[in-house]
């Protein structure tokens, strides 16, 4: 048997088996094994504790930025990034609290 014939036989076998696996996944609920973890992670980063941490990070970052006369360029950049991430995190939490949601698929 040539290698081309073997490759064709393996491809045909895979095509015959894969649809059966897809039907089995749909019959079992279709949930991905990591869906539970991602839901828990989303709840953790958008909850009340996350909002408090974001506010503390904004206050600490701005205070550091104000009194940053001894810092060099890269440290100031890190402080700016931390302030930006904290502001984005608080905005997400605030919008979620107000009832604004993303696309529902």
N, C-alpha and C positions, 0 to 999 in steps of 0.2 A: 504494500500500500504506500502510495506516495504521501508526502507531508501535506500536500494540498487536500487530498482525499480525507486524511485524518482530521485536518482542521475543519473541513466541511461536516464531517460526522460529529465532531465535538460541538460545533455551533448548532447543528440540528438537535442534538441531545439537550443542550442548554435551553434552546427555544421551546422544547417540549416540556421541560421541567419548570422553568421560571414562571409561566402563567399560573401553574398550580400553587406555587408559593405565594403569589400575589392574592389569589382567592382565599388562601388560608389566613393571610394577614388581615384581610378585610372582614372575614368571619369572626376573627378573634377580637374585634373592636377597632383595629387599625391604629391604636395609640403607639407612639414611639416609646422606647424604654426610658428615655431621658425627659419625658414630658413632665413627670412629677417633680423632678429636681428643678427644671426651669420655672415651673409655677412657684415653687418655694423661693427660688432666687429672686423672681420678680416681686413677690410679696415682701421680701426682705429689703430690697433696695427702694421700694416705694412706700414703706410704712412710716409710722410716726417717729420711730427711733432714727430712721434715715433722714427725716426732715430736721430733727434736732441736731444731728451730726453735721448736716449741711450748713445750718445757721452758725454753729460753732466754728466750722471751717472757714466760713466767710469772714466772721469777726476776727479770727486768728490770722487769716491771710491778709486782710486789710491792715491790721495792726502791724504785722511783720513788714508789709510793703511801705507803710508810713515811716517806720523807724529803720529802714534798710540802708542807712548810709554806709555801713561796713560791709555790705554784701557786694559780691562781684556780679558780672553779667549772667552767668549760668544759674546762680542761685535765685536771682530776681526772676528769671524766666520760669524756674520751677514754681516760685510763689505765684506768679501770674497764672500758670496752668492750673494750680490748685484752686485758686479763686474762681477761675472759669468753670472748672468741673463742679465746684460746690454750687455755683449759681445755676448751672444747668440742672443739677440734681434737685435743687429746691424748686426750680420752675416746673419740673416734671411732677414733683409731689404736689405742688400747689394746684396745677391744672387738673391732676387726678382728683384732688379733693373737691374741686369745683364741678366735677362731673364731665370734664372734657376727656373723650376717649379717642383712641386711634381707629384705624379701619377695622371693621369687623368682617372677617372672611367666613 
